């Protein structure tokens, strides 16, 4: 038995000559969940006391974008 597959816009059921019954099942992909999904939980972080703000450097980087 020969087989051929069609891709792109030609996918689906294609019949050239049929002398019997045809039973076709199309399995569509499930619906996508909302994008992005809501977080299941959050992890609280305390502020880093050693954090050094570098606003001047960040401003220079944004100017060069």
Biopython code that builds the backbone (N, CA, C, O; Angstrom):
import numpy as np
from Bio.PDB.StructureBuilder import StructureBuilder

atoms = [
    (1, "UNK", "N", (0.846, -1.181, 0.000)),
    (1, "UNK", "CA", (0.000, 0.000, 0.000)),
    (1, "UNK", "C", (0.886, 1.237, 0.000)),
    (1, "UNK", "O", (1.765, 1.373, 0.851)),
    (2, "UNK", "N", (0.665, 2.115, -0.925)),
    (2, "UNK", "CA", (1.428, 3.354, -0.999)),
    (2, "UNK", "C", (0.831, 4.390, -0.070)),
    (2, "UNK", "O", (-0.370, 4.387, 0.196)),
    (3, "UNK", "N", (1.679, 5.275, 0.418)),
    (3, "UNK", "CA", (1.171, 6.382, 1.226)),
    (3, "UNK", "C", (1.877, 7.658, 0.804)),
    (3, "UNK", "O", (2.998, 7.633, 0.296)),
    (4, "UNK", "N", (1.212, 8.749, 1.021)),
    (4, "UNK", "CA", (1.775, 10.053, 0.702)),
    (4, "UNK", "C", (1.262, 11.024, 1.752)),
    (4, "UNK", "O", (0.124, 10.904, 2.207)),
    (5, "UNK", "N", (2.083, 11.973, 2.136)),
    (5, "UNK", "CA", (1.629, 12.961, 3.116)),
    (5, "UNK", "C", (1.731, 14.346, 2.508)),
    (5, "UNK", "O", (2.631, 14.628, 1.715)),
    (6, "UNK", "N", (0.810, 15.197, 2.884)),
    (6, "UNK", "CA", (0.750, 16.559, 2.386)),
    (6, "UNK", "C", (1.016, 17.504, 3.544)),
    (6, "UNK", "O", (0.437, 17.347, 4.619)),
    (7, "UNK", "N", (1.876, 18.474, 3.340)),
    (7, "UNK", "CA", (2.219, 19.414, 4.401)),
    (7, "UNK", "C", (1.796, 20.826, 4.011)),
    (7, "UNK", "O", (1.425, 21.088, 2.867)),
    (8, "UNK", "N", (1.861, 21.722, 4.979)),
    (8, "UNK", "CA", (1.529, 23.114, 4.716)),
    (8, "UNK", "C", (0.036, 23.286, 4.521)),
    (8, "UNK", "O", (-0.762, 22.713, 5.263)),
    (9, "UNK", "N", (-0.348, 24.077, 3.522)),
    (9, "UNK", "CA", (-1.764, 24.336, 3.271)),
    (9, "UNK", "C", (-2.477, 23.148, 2.634)),
    (9, "UNK", "O", (-3.699, 23.176, 2.485)),
    (10, "UNK", "N", (-1.739, 22.104, 2.256)),
    (10, "UNK", "CA", (-2.346, 20.943, 1.608)),
    (10, "UNK", "C", (-2.628, 19.802, 2.575)),
    (10, "UNK", "O", (-2.948, 18.698, 2.134)),
    (11, "UNK", "N", (-2.519, 20.035, 3.882)),
    (11, "UNK", "CA", (-2.775, 18.942, 4.817)),
    (11, "UNK", "C", (-4.274, 18.680, 4.924)),
    (11, "UNK", "O", (-5.087, 19.548, 4.608)),
    (12, "UNK", "N", (-4.627, 17.501, 5.364)),
    (12, "UNK", "CA", (-6.036, 17.150, 5.500)),
    (12, "UNK", "C", (-6.339, 15.883, 4.722)),
    (12, "UNK", "O", (-5.443, 15.089, 4.437)),
    (13, "UNK", "N", (-7.589, 15.702, 4.386)),
    (13, "UNK", "CA", (-8.029, 14.513, 3.663)),
    (13, "UNK", "C", (-8.074, 14.808, 2.170)),
    (13, "UNK", "O", (-8.713, 15.765, 1.734)),
    (14, "UNK", "N", (-7.391, 13.979, 1.395)),
    (14, "UNK", "CA", (-7.425, 14.127, -0.054)),
    (14, "UNK", "C", (-7.671, 12.744, -0.655)),
    (14, "UNK", "O", (-6.932, 11.799, -0.380)),
    (15, "UNK", "N", (-8.713, 12.636, -1.477)),
    (15, "UNK", "CA", (-9.077, 11.353, -2.071)),
    (15, "UNK", "C", (-9.141, 11.514, -3.579)),
    (15, "UNK", "O", (-9.790, 12.430, -4.085)),
    (16, "UNK", "N", (-8.472, 10.629, -4.293)),
    (16, "UNK", "CA", (-8.520, 10.663, -5.744)),
    (16, "UNK", "C", (-9.655, 9.803, -6.279)),
    (16, "UNK", "O", (-10.485, 10.290, -7.048)),
    (17, "UNK", "N", (-9.709, 8.522, -5.883)),
    (17, "UNK", "CA", (-10.743, 7.594, -6.344)),
    (17, "UNK", "C", (-11.054, 6.666, -5.182)),
    (17, "UNK", "O", (-10.145, 6.057, -4.618)),
    (18, "UNK", "N", (-12.335, 6.550, -4.814)),
    (18, "UNK", "CA", (-12.710, 5.734, -3.673)),
    (18, "UNK", "C", (-13.909, 4.880, -4.040)),
    (18, "UNK", "O", (-14.896, 5.378, -4.580)),
    (19, "UNK", "N", (-13.818, 3.595, -3.745)),
    (19, "UNK", "CA", (-14.963, 2.716, -4.005)),
    (19, "UNK", "C", (-15.471, 2.096, -2.707)),
    (19, "UNK", "O", (-16.217, 1.116, -2.741)),
    (20, "UNK", "N", (-15.080, 2.651, -1.573)),
    (20, "UNK", "CA", (-15.525, 2.131, -0.272)),
    (20, "UNK", "C", (-15.850, 3.271, 0.668)),
    (20, "UNK", "O", (-16.015, 4.416, 0.247)),
    (21, "UNK", "N", (-15.940, 2.947, 1.933)),
    (21, "UNK", "CA", (-16.252, 3.978, 2.926)),
    (21, "UNK", "C", (-14.958, 4.602, 3.456)),
    (21, "UNK", "O", (-13.893, 3.985, 3.429)),
    (22, "UNK", "N", (-15.077, 5.819, 3.930)),
    (22, "UNK", "CA", (-13.931, 6.550, 4.470)),
    (22, "UNK", "C", (-14.280, 6.993, 5.883)),
    (22, "UNK", "O", (-15.344, 7.566, 6.117)),
    (23, "UNK", "N", (-13.391, 6.729, 6.810)),
    (23, "UNK", "CA", (-13.553, 7.165, 8.190)),
    (23, "UNK", "C", (-12.356, 8.051, 8.526)),
    (23, "UNK", "O", (-11.221, 7.577, 8.575)),
    (24, "UNK", "N", (-12.611, 9.316, 8.752)),
    (24, "UNK", "CA", (-11.535, 10.282, 8.974)),
    (24, "UNK", "C", (-11.658, 10.864, 10.371)),
    (24, "UNK", "O", (-12.756, 11.203, 10.813)),
    (25, "UNK", "N", (-10.531, 10.982, 11.068)),
    (25, "UNK", "CA", (-10.504, 11.622, 12.378)),
    (25, "UNK", "C", (-9.424, 12.696, 12.359)),
    (25, "UNK", "O", (-8.256, 12.412, 12.093)),
    (26, "UNK", "N", (-9.820, 13.920, 12.641)),
    (26, "UNK", "CA", (-8.872, 15.019, 12.741)),
    (26, "UNK", "C", (-8.678, 15.328, 14.215)),
    (26, "UNK", "O", (-9.649, 15.606, 14.918)),
    (27, "UNK", "N", (-7.458, 15.286, 14.687)),
    (27, "UNK", "CA", (-7.148, 15.562, 16.088)),
    (27, "UNK", "C", (-6.517, 16.947, 16.174)),
    (27, "UNK", "O", (-5.335, 17.124, 15.879)),
    (28, "UNK", "N", (-7.317, 17.916, 16.579)),
    (28, "UNK", "CA", (-6.833, 19.287, 16.680)),
    (28, "UNK", "C", (-6.017, 19.454, 17.951)),
    (28, "UNK", "O", (-6.277, 18.774, 18.943)),
    (29, "UNK", "N", (-5.037, 20.344, 17.938)),
    (29, "UNK", "CA", (-4.245, 20.566, 19.152)),
    (29, "UNK", "C", (-5.114, 21.206, 20.234)),
    (29, "UNK", "O", (-6.067, 21.918, 19.918)),
    (30, "UNK", "N", (-4.797, 20.961, 21.502)),
    (30, "UNK", "CA", (-5.594, 21.568, 22.572)),
    (30, "UNK", "C", (-5.420, 23.081, 22.590)),
    (30, "UNK", "O", (-4.429, 23.611, 22.087)),
    (31, "UNK", "N", (-6.401, 23.771, 23.179)),
    (31, "UNK", "CA", (-6.305, 25.227, 23.282)),
    (31, "UNK", "C", (-5.126, 25.601, 24.163)),
    (31, "UNK", "O", (-4.843, 24.946, 25.166)),
    (32, "UNK", "N", (-4.446, 26.669, 23.767)),
    (32, "UNK", "CA", (-3.310, 27.128, 24.560)),
    (32, "UNK", "C", (-3.812, 27.851, 25.802)),
    (32, "UNK", "O", (-4.826, 28.547, 25.752)),
    (33, "UNK", "N", (-3.102, 27.688, 26.921)),
    (33, "UNK", "CA", (-3.488, 28.444, 28.116)),
    (33, "UNK", "C", (-3.153, 29.915, 27.931)),
    (33, "UNK", "O", (-2.469, 30.293, 26.980)),
    (34, "UNK", "N", (-3.643, 30.742, 28.850)),
    (34, "UNK", "CA", (-3.341, 32.167, 28.773)),
    (34, "UNK", "C", (-1.826, 32.362, 28.763)),
    (34, "UNK", "O", (-1.090, 31.589, 29.376)),
    (35, "UNK", "N", (-1.373, 33.384, 28.074)),
    (35, "UNK", "CA", (0.061, 33.621, 27.955)),
    (35, "UNK", "C", (0.416, 34.925, 28.641)),
    (35, "UNK", "O", (-0.168, 35.946, 28.276)),
    (36, "UNK", "N", (1.283, 34.976, 29.560)),
    (36, "UNK", "CA", (1.860, 33.853, 30.309)),
    (36, "UNK", "C", (0.892, 33.404, 31.395)),
    (36, "UNK", "O", (0.045, 34.189, 31.821)),
    (37, "UNK", "N", (0.998, 32.163, 31.852)),
    (37, "UNK", "CA", (0.107, 31.708, 32.907)),
    (37, "UNK", "C", (0.404, 32.426, 34.222)),
    (37, "UNK", "O", (1.520, 32.895, 34.447)),
    (38, "UNK", "N", (-0.587, 32.503, 35.066)),
    (38, "UNK", "CA", (-0.404, 33.144, 36.366)),
    (38, "UNK", "C", (0.565, 32.319, 37.210)),
    (38, "UNK", "O", (0.563, 31.091, 37.128)),
    (39, "UNK", "N", (1.385, 32.977, 38.014)),
    (39, "UNK", "CA", (2.326, 32.219, 38.850)),
    (39, "UNK", "C", (1.578, 31.390, 39.891)),
    (39, "UNK", "O", (0.529, 31.792, 40.394)),
    (40, "UNK", "N", (2.138, 30.239, 40.198)),
    (40, "UNK", "CA", (1.527, 29.384, 41.203)),
    (40, "UNK", "C", (1.862, 29.866, 42.607)),
    (40, "UNK", "O", (1.070, 29.691, 43.533)),
    (41, "UNK", "N", (3.026, 30.469, 42.763)),
    (41, "UNK", "CA", (3.424, 30.995, 44.063)),
    (41, "UNK", "C", (4.478, 32.069, 43.844)),
    (41, "UNK", "O", (5.034, 32.201, 42.753)),
    (42, "UNK", "N", (4.739, 32.819, 44.874)),
    (42, "UNK", "CA", (5.790, 33.830, 44.814)),
    (42, "UNK", "C", (6.771, 33.586, 45.948)),
    (42, "UNK", "O", (6.396, 33.109, 47.019)),
    (43, "UNK", "N", (8.018, 33.916, 45.702)),
    (43, "UNK", "CA", (9.058, 33.759, 46.714)),
    (43, "UNK", "C", (9.510, 35.152, 47.118)),
    (43, "UNK", "O", (10.041, 35.889, 46.288)),
    (44, "UNK", "N", (9.311, 35.527, 48.376)),
    (44, "UNK", "CA", (9.730, 36.867, 48.798)),
    (44, "UNK", "C", (11.247, 36.939, 48.956)),
    (44, "UNK", "O", (11.867, 36.042, 49.526)),
    (45, "UNK", "N", (11.827, 38.006, 48.450)),
    (45, "UNK", "CA", (13.256, 38.244, 48.605)),
    (45, "UNK", "C", (13.446, 39.537, 49.373)),
    (45, "UNK", "O", (12.733, 40.515, 49.145)),
    (46, "UNK", "N", (14.394, 39.539, 50.270)),
    (46, "UNK", "CA", (14.719, 40.780, 50.972)),
    (46, "UNK", "C", (15.672, 41.584, 50.110)),
    (46, "UNK", "O", (16.367, 41.027, 49.261)),
    (47, "UNK", "N", (15.707, 42.881, 50.322)),
    (47, "UNK", "CA", (16.608, 43.742, 49.560)),
    (47, "UNK", "C", (18.053, 43.430, 49.921)),
    (47, "UNK", "O", (18.371, 43.117, 51.068)),
    (48, "UNK", "N", (18.916, 43.521, 48.923)),
    (48, "UNK", "CA", (20.342, 43.271, 49.129)),
    (48, "UNK", "C", (20.980, 44.523, 49.724)),
    (48, "UNK", "O", (21.014, 45.562, 49.066)),
    (49, "UNK", "N", (21.487, 44.448, 50.958)),
    (49, "UNK", "CA", (22.085, 45.638, 51.565)),
    (49, "UNK", "C", (23.376, 46.066, 50.870)),
    (49, "UNK", "O", (23.804, 47.210, 51.024)),
    (50, "UNK", "N", (24.003, 45.169, 50.109)),
    (50, "UNK", "CA", (25.258, 45.492, 49.422)),
    (50, "UNK", "C", (25.045, 45.936, 47.977)),
    (50, "UNK", "O", (26.012, 46.138, 47.243)),
    (51, "UNK", "N", (23.794, 46.088, 47.567)),
    (51, "UNK", "CA", (23.493, 46.479, 46.190)),
    (51, "UNK", "C", (24.006, 47.886, 45.910)),
    (51, "UNK", "O", (23.791, 48.807, 46.698)),
    (52, "UNK", "N", (24.693, 48.038, 44.768)),
    (52, "UNK", "CA", (25.230, 49.338, 44.365)),
    (52, "UNK", "C", (24.462, 49.788, 43.123)),
    (52, "UNK", "O", (24.470, 49.108, 42.096)),
    (53, "UNK", "N", (23.799, 50.939, 43.229)),
    (53, "UNK", "CA", (23.046, 51.466, 42.089)),
    (53, "UNK", "C", (24.024, 52.028, 41.060)),
    (53, "UNK", "O", (24.982, 52.713, 41.418)),
    (54, "UNK", "N", (23.787, 51.743, 39.810)),
    (54, "UNK", "CA", (24.669, 52.205, 38.739)),
    (54, "UNK", "C", (23.834, 52.914, 37.681)),
    (54, "UNK", "O", (23.863, 52.555, 36.504)),
    (55, "UNK", "N", (23.093, 53.921, 38.117)),
    (55, "UNK", "CA", (22.183, 54.622, 37.209)),
    (55, "UNK", "C", (22.920, 55.321, 36.075)),
    (55, "UNK", "O", (22.430, 55.342, 34.946)),
    (56, "UNK", "N", (24.094, 55.896, 36.356)),
    (56, "UNK", "CA", (24.853, 56.580, 35.306)),
    (56, "UNK", "C", (25.257, 55.597, 34.214)),
    (56, "UNK", "O", (25.120, 55.889, 33.026)),
    (57, "UNK", "N", (25.749, 54.441, 34.616)),
    (57, "UNK", "CA", (26.150, 53.422, 33.646)),
    (57, "UNK", "C", (24.933, 52.922, 32.859)),
    (57, "UNK", "O", (25.013, 52.740, 31.644)),
    (58, "UNK", "N", (23.816, 52.702, 33.543)),
    (58, "UNK", "CA", (22.605, 52.254, 32.850)),
    (58, "UNK", "C", (22.105, 53.300, 31.865)),
    (58, "UNK", "O", (21.649, 52.956, 30.774)),
    (59, "UNK", "N", (22.185, 54.571, 32.238)),
    (59, "UNK", "CA", (21.784, 55.642, 31.318)),
    (59, "UNK", "C", (22.644, 55.627, 30.062)),
    (59, "UNK", "O", (22.131, 55.811, 28.958)),
    (60, "UNK", "N", (23.949, 55.409, 30.218)),
    (60, "UNK", "CA", (24.852, 55.357, 29.059)),
    (60, "UNK", "C", (24.508, 54.172, 28.157)),
    (60, "UNK", "O", (24.532, 54.289, 26.932)),
    (61, "UNK", "N", (24.191, 53.046, 28.761)),
    (61, "UNK", "CA", (23.837, 51.860, 27.969)),
    (61, "UNK", "C", (22.557, 52.120, 27.178)),
    (61, "UNK", "O", (22.476, 51.779, 25.997)),
    (62, "UNK", "N", (21.562, 52.720, 27.821)),
    (62, "UNK", "CA", (20.291, 52.997, 27.135)),
    (62, "UNK", "C", (20.463, 54.034, 26.025)),
    (62, "UNK", "O", (19.769, 53.970, 25.010)),
    (63, "UNK", "N", (21.372, 54.979, 26.202)),
    (63, "UNK", "CA", (21.623, 55.975, 25.155)),
    (63, "UNK", "C", (22.236, 55.335, 23.922)),
    (63, "UNK", "O", (21.988, 55.790, 22.805)),
    (64, "UNK", "N", (23.034, 54.284, 24.102)),
    (64, "UNK", "CA", (23.720, 53.633, 22.984)),
    (64, "UNK", "C", (22.845, 52.601, 22.273)),
    (64, "UNK", "O", (23.252, 52.060, 21.245)),
    (65, "UNK", "N", (21.668, 52.322, 22.792)),
    (65, "UNK", "CA", (20.778, 51.329, 22.149)),
    (65, "UNK", "C", (20.272, 51.797, 20.824)),
    (65, "UNK", "O", (19.519, 51.082, 20.163)),
]
sb = StructureBuilder()
sb.init_structure("model")
sb.init_model(0)
sb.init_chain("A")
sb.init_seg("    ")
for serial, (resi, resn, name, xyz) in enumerate(atoms, 1):
    if name == "N":
        sb.init_residue(resn, " ", resi, " ")
    sb.init_atom(name, np.array(xyz, "f"), 0.0, 1.0, " ", f" {name:<3s}", serial, name[0])
structure = sb.get_structure()
